[in-house]
Amino acid sequence: MKSACSVLWSISAFALAALLPGCANIQAPLPPALELPRPPNDLRAVRKGDRVYLFWSVPTQTMDRQSIRRPGPTRICRSLESPMNACGTIVGNLPLVTNSGNQKPGTITIRPEASFVDTLPPELEQRNPNRMATYAVEALNREARSAGLSNRVQVPLAPTLPPPANFRADVTASGVALSWTWTPPPSLPPGIHSQCRFYRKSLDSGTETMLADLDCGAQQFRDPTAEWQKHYEYRATTLTSITTETTGPCAAHSSEPAAGACTAKETIEGDDSPPQRVFTNDIYPPAVPSGLQAVFSGPGQVPFVDLLWAANTDAGLAGYNIYRREEDTPAANAQPVKINAELVKTPAFRDTHVTAGKTYIYSVSAVDERGNESSRSEEASETVP
């Protein structure tokens, strides 16, 4: 009996020892997740006039790589400090949650992209014309907590000028002529310069082209690259350039005039002029041909008169028309008559319909692809013996 009891006691003790470790591993409940959104890392900034346009991708994951279930707003921050370690001035709070009418009640959608426009106070530009403003965004959870600021972006605080006044676009034979009036501004702060910039947008394709940066005092510019029979829209703006000097590592686009000093050039566009729309309807003929000569073939051959003239270099030239009249023709029939059935493609023509003993007087005109015909050239005459 004693031996059997000892065995039972050993088995019971072993089973109890096996159960005890499981009891020792019981843990306290985990605290609720903070759901801190991952800070955006693709913030971009563009300044136009006194407005700064900010764009970024909205975070969809938390710092612990979980999907965001309860997104909060985004705080937009502006600072004059560099580096920017804290939010500084809060210029806006942007809600990021939208509820679509096609979704079930309680379902939320996070916009993939977000944007915000900050209008710079005039006094900020006036007091800091040679400084930079730094922006960042801070994605918050529902308890207004964040995991930190996004990447930082900077824009110059230099003042911008109003657009050129009385801006016009007029179609001419040699292109679209742009004109404007300009009143020179008061002296700008050191290191700041201004120009006028011009854009052309094709209303047929939607593409936009920057044409030129010019001295605003020129007050005129011709766009020779516009194509005929197209709809265009032109606009003008001012361009402010600022050269800044900083210490520390030079940016890739900066120059390094001296050890420890870097200069960088930033540009800011001002507001746009009212757009000017034109249709480049080609009603303009090519230039009048010049240098016309008439030469008889010579004796012993079938009689003909060769005509030669200087080539017309106008774009869109389709060819030439040849006109002839005879000397001593009655006044009623004195007008030249076109003698070519089709447009002549090269600056040369042979007239084989001539008669001995007569004097022929020739002239030439140029015709473009849209049928616009120039005036006739100066005349050249030749006598057939």
Secondary structure, 3 states (H helix, E strand, C coil): CHHHHHHHHHHHHHHHHHHHHHHHCCCCCCCCCCCCECCCCCCEEEEECCEEEEEEECCCEECCCCECCCEEEEEEEEECCCCCCCCCEEEEEECCEECCCCCCCCCCEECCEEEEEEECCHHHHHHCCCCEEEEEEEEEECCCCCCCCCCCEEEECCCCCCCCEEEEEEEECCEEEEEEECCCCCCCCCCEEEEEEEEEEECCCCCEEEEEEECHHHCEEEECCCCCCCEEEEEEEEEEEEEEEEECCCCCCCEEEECCEEEEEEEEEEEECCCEEEECCCCCCCCCCCCCEEEECCCCCCCCEEEECCCCCCCCEEEEEEEEEECCCCHHHCCCEECCCCCECCCEEEECCCCCCCEEEEEEEEEECCCCECCCCCCEEEECC
